[in-house]
């Protein structure tokens, strides 16, 4: 198993949290379909934004399974929503 730079960063962040006595509410790894349900998005959105949502590969190769830390993915989605204006579904224009 080879850790990606994102995996190393997640381990480092968690280590710092533990050293500072910070408590996370949960640490739970889920697959893309379960994450989609929890976030209220479609599974294809989760796959398209897997890196941004903190995907962790289990194994190597093209078909390696991916899992997500629910808290990390929620934080990434919230940050994404803050950066992007809400768009109208009708014509793609920014909502007022």
Buried (B, 14 or more C-beta within 10 A) or exposed (E): EEEEEBBEEBEEEBEEEEEEEEEEEEEEEBEBEBBBEBBEBEBEBBBEBBEBBBBBBEEEEEEEEBBBBBBBBBEBBEEEEEEEEEEEEEEEEEEE
